[in-house]
């Protein structure tokens, strides 16, 4: 056996140096694949972040449009009827199904301007409707009053705002005046709603849409518009409820802050999904500001990645690198084992070859010994056979029957011995030929 099966496969690794070469090349390829995968993962994650940021911004903008349209619809109710009763307004809001269709809207209300000279009569009339403790608040004297007349649903939280003069507050008054001046929807800045209590307090804002008497001109002055003003349809919003109504949950892929106005002022932040709001979020891995205008205000959505943002795509490079290194190590171990097996097989073949040669030498010696020994043994046998034959020829008549039997037996025995020695010679010659 001069060669092994492994020796006949030239593409297999024949030495340790080649195995190390393959190992380093495979590790290089693995690291290269992990690096390329990391690049693709980073790009995919950035695109996902950009898309999600746009989705959040568009969701807020779109929902503001829905809210605005519901307020405009309420304005249509006041244009359709000369007098909208409390029951009419309640039925209208009930049909809107705020909790299902306009989640995040705290309610829908109607506020009217009140002449200071008519304030007492107005409060008395509302008290006669069944609200005996009704009064316009705050109750200090001023030149202009407004009052929340309707607010649905008329639950315990909204009842706290019933009769409140929103025109008495600077931020509310600014938005109410802007709505009158433009004839369009106008949102206030960040405020604390009258509905708030110490329990689950949230920042809020309001959207106003003016209701004019018919025939108001778009070119009319502010003073003229105020004279033609019937009131404001409005809606209050609580920041957290507003965002949950839009996104459905606080558990989003990324964190974000919603600002009304300048993002550099903390007081302009309506809502933050971050557990550590107002830190330097621009240092996060991903950060994006998206600004848009709606309901007369500038909104800014600041979206940023969480400190522990890590999707499966981020782990793919590590997974690829780890599995690749494991495979590289196993391949290296296989090549080293293959080389070791090849060497062991080669050593075994060499050992067997040497044993074969030694056996041949032993067999040759034995055959030579048998050959020489058989020749030496044949000579005395031939002598014995010859003398027995001569004795029988010359003295057979002088020997009795028993003596002839003995001589015949000796002759036959020597012949059998000679035949046995010849057979040994033939076998020795046959074994020698087989090993040639």
HELIX and SHEET records of a PDB file:
HELIX    1   1 UNK A    6  UNK A    8  5                                   3    
HELIX    2   2 UNK A   16  UNK A   80  1                                  65    
HELIX    3   3 UNK A   86  UNK A   96  1                                  11    
HELIX    4   4 UNK A   98  UNK A  101  1                                   4    
HELIX    5   5 UNK A  116  UNK A  118  5                                   3    
HELIX    6   6 UNK A  119  UNK A  128  1                                  10    
HELIX    7   7 UNK A  156  UNK A  159  1                                   4    
HELIX    8   8 UNK A  166  UNK A  168  5                                   3    
HELIX    9   9 UNK A  170  UNK A  182  1                                  13    
HELIX   10  10 UNK A  222  UNK A  228  1                                   7    
HELIX   11  11 UNK A  239  UNK A  247  1                                   9    
HELIX   12  12 UNK A  266  UNK A  268  5                                   3    
HELIX   13  13 UNK A  281  UNK A  283  5                                   3    
HELIX   14  14 UNK A  312  UNK A  395  1                                  84    
HELIX   15  15 UNK A  396  UNK A  398  5                                   3    
HELIX   16  16 UNK A  401  UNK A  434  1                                  34    
SHEET    1   A 5 UNK A 145  UNK A 152  0                                        
SHEET    2   A 5 UNK A 108  UNK A 114 -1                                        
SHEET    3   A 5 UNK A 229  UNK A 238 -1                                        
SHEET    4   A 5 UNK A 204  UNK A 212 -1                                        
SHEET    5   A 5 UNK A 186  UNK A 187 -1                                        
SHEET    1   B 4 UNK A 269  UNK A 272  0                                        
SHEET    2   B 4 UNK A 255  UNK A 260 -1                                        
SHEET    3   B 4 UNK A 297  UNK A 304 -1                                        
SHEET    4   B 4 UNK A 287  UNK A 294 -1                                        
END                                                                             
